[in-house]
């Protein structure tokens, strides 16, 4: 019974954390600017859209019940059209506190440019107050997304997920 309670607490904290992110969400207007740096022209822009996500718990009998492991399966729409696949590790407590880390590999067309990149997620919830950082893994871009950097905001409104992605890319030639 104790293992069921602890496992349920992890799932509840993970859900609370993911749903609590919406309280940190903010709206920014879409903008595109071009800056010239030492390495040439850089395109800095903002992408938005909805996404669908499925988290599949993985049975990990060798790890304490306070920990959870999930497979991430996302479908991005809007300025990003593609998929995200990854893994998440989480830990939580009955006090609505917890943390998760994840690596997600995104295969997509991003505002007309095709390629892949990786996202690193780090989230901490302290007694119900979430803090989330989702950023592009340095040098992970491929194809037309080589050189991508950026940060993603995740919003949840009435159970609907969306993203706001501020990123920079070398200008296409």
Secondary structure, 3 states (H helix, E strand, C coil): CHHHHHHHHHHHHHHHHHHHHHHCCCCCCCCEEEEEECCEEEEEEEEEEEEEEEEEECCCCCCCCCEEEEEEEEEECCCEEEEEEEEEEEEECCCCCEEEEEEEEEEEEECCEEEEEEEEEEEEEECCEEEEEEEECCCCCCHHHCCCEEEEEEEEECCEEEEEEEEEEECCC
